[in-house]
Amino acid sequence: MNQSPVCKNNNLDGRCGSNHYAKFINTLPWTHFGTFTTKHILSLNATRRLANGIAFRIPNQRNSIKMFWVAEQFKSGDGYHLHCLINCSEQLFIYQIKNWYENTHGFCRILPKNDRASSYLIKNLRHPLSDYGVI
């Protein structure tokens, strides 16, 4: 069986074991859904660094996870962009993250979270050329 270079817990069919992860993700208190793209082509490793940079700007919520992110490859195959579920109840910080990101990296869209947003991120967990994390 071929192992994905990113997902180390492949099922017997070769896909990431995302069902349990998806159930866990949906139990957490997300407030926003974000999509982040850049002006240049991002590698998978650069996408992980970008996710850490975004999470660094989210204030700590008492003993809580800040963000769940998934790197999705562009349909063209040229680089990646980032989708996130964010836990931040302070609208001012959401505005500051958006302002910082658009002035330094490219385009982002941050919206109030809905159930479809979670489903969209979770579908990308199954792709063998994606990466994801919880911060």
C-alpha positions as CSV (number, residue, x, y, z in Angstrom):
1,M,0.0,0.0,0.0
2,N,1.3,3.5,-0.8
3,Q,1.5,5.8,2.1
4,S,0.6,9.4,1.7
5,P,3.6,11.6,2.4
6,V,1.4,13.8,4.6
7,C,-1.2,11.5,6.2
8,K,0.5,8.9,8.3
9,N,-2.7,7.1,9.4
10,N,-3.9,5.7,6.1
11,N,-6.8,3.2,6.2
12,L,-6.5,0.0,4.2
13,D,-8.0,1.7,1.2
14,G,-5.2,4.3,1.2
15,R,-7.2,7.2,2.4
16,C,-6.6,9.3,5.5
17,G,-8.7,8.1,8.5
18,S,-10.8,11.3,8.5
19,N,-14.2,10.1,9.8
20,H,-13.3,10.1,13.5
21,Y,-11.4,13.3,13.0
22,A,-14.4,14.9,11.3
23,K,-16.7,14.0,14.2
24,F,-14.1,15.5,16.7
25,I,-13.8,18.7,14.6
26,N,-17.6,19.2,14.6
27,T,-17.7,19.1,18.4
28,L,-15.4,22.1,18.8
29,P,-16.7,25.7,19.2
30,W,-15.8,27.3,15.8
31,T,-17.0,30.8,15.2
32,H,-15.7,31.5,11.6
33,F,-14.7,29.9,8.4
34,G,-11.8,31.4,6.4
35,T,-10.2,30.9,3.0
36,F,-6.7,32.3,2.5
37,T,-4.8,32.5,-0.8
38,T,-1.5,34.2,-1.7
39,K,0.0,36.2,-4.5
40,H,2.5,33.5,-5.1
41,I,2.5,29.7,-5.4
42,L,2.5,28.0,-2.0
43,S,4.1,24.6,-1.3
44,L,2.5,22.2,1.2
45,N,5.1,23.0,3.8
46,A,4.6,26.8,3.2
47,T,0.9,26.3,3.8
48,R,1.6,24.8,7.2
49,R,3.8,27.8,8.1
50,L,1.1,30.2,6.9
51,A,-1.5,28.4,9.1
52,N,0.8,28.9,12.1
53,G,1.2,32.6,11.3
54,I,-2.5,33.1,11.1
55,A,-3.1,31.1,14.4
56,F,-0.5,33.2,16.1
57,R,-2.7,36.3,15.6
58,I,-5.8,34.7,17.1
59,P,-6.1,35.4,20.8
60,N,-6.2,32.5,23.2
61,Q,-9.6,31.4,24.2
62,R,-9.5,29.9,27.7
63,N,-8.1,26.3,27.3
64,S,-9.4,26.0,23.7
65,I,-8.2,25.2,20.3
66,K,-7.7,28.3,18.1
67,M,-8.0,26.9,14.6
68,F,-8.4,23.8,12.4
69,W,-6.9,24.2,8.9
70,V,-6.7,22.2,5.7
71,A,-4.4,22.9,2.8
72,E,-6.2,22.4,-0.5
73,Q,-4.4,22.1,-3.8
74,F,-5.6,24.4,-6.6
75,K,-7.5,22.5,-9.4
76,S,-4.6,23.6,-11.8
77,G,-2.2,21.7,-9.5
78,D,-0.1,24.8,-9.0
79,G,0.3,25.3,-5.3
80,Y,-2.1,25.3,-2.4
81,H,-4.5,27.6,-0.5
82,L,-5.8,27.3,3.0
83,H,-9.2,26.8,4.5
84,C,-9.7,27.3,8.3
85,L,-12.3,26.9,11.0
86,I,-11.4,29.6,13.5
87,N,-12.4,30.0,17.2
88,C,-12.4,33.7,17.9
89,S,-15.4,35.5,19.4
90,E,-13.8,38.9,19.1
91,Q,-14.8,40.5,15.8
92,L,-12.0,43.1,16.2
93,F,-9.4,40.3,16.0
94,I,-11.1,38.9,12.9
95,Y,-10.9,42.3,11.3
96,Q,-7.2,42.6,12.3
97,I,-6.3,39.2,10.9
98,K,-8.0,40.0,7.6
99,N,-6.3,43.4,7.4
100,W,-2.9,42.0,8.2
101,Y,-3.3,39.1,5.8
102,E,-4.5,41.2,2.8
103,N,-1.6,43.7,3.3
104,T,1.1,41.0,3.5
105,H,0.0,37.9,1.7
106,G,-3.0,38.1,-0.6
107,F,-6.7,37.6,-0.5
108,C,-8.7,36.2,2.4
109,R,-12.4,35.7,3.2
110,I,-13.5,35.2,6.7
111,L,-17.2,34.5,7.3
112,P,-19.3,33.3,10.3
113,K,-19.1,29.5,10.4
114,N,-22.0,27.3,9.2
115,D,-22.3,23.6,9.0
116,R,-21.5,23.5,5.3
117,A,-18.1,25.1,6.0
118,S,-17.2,22.2,8.3
119,S,-18.3,19.7,5.6
120,Y,-16.2,21.5,3.0
121,L,-13.0,21.2,5.0
122,I,-13.6,17.6,6.0
123,K,-13.9,16.5,2.4
124,N,-10.3,17.7,1.8
125,L,-9.0,15.4,4.6
126,R,-9.4,12.5,2.3
127,H,-7.2,13.9,-0.5
128,P,-3.7,12.2,-0.4
129,L,-2.0,15.5,-1.3
130,S,-3.4,17.7,1.4
131,D,-2.2,18.6,4.9
132,Y,-4.2,19.6,7.9
133,G,-3.7,20.5,11.6
134,V,-5.2,21.7,14.8
135,I,-3.6,24.7,16.5
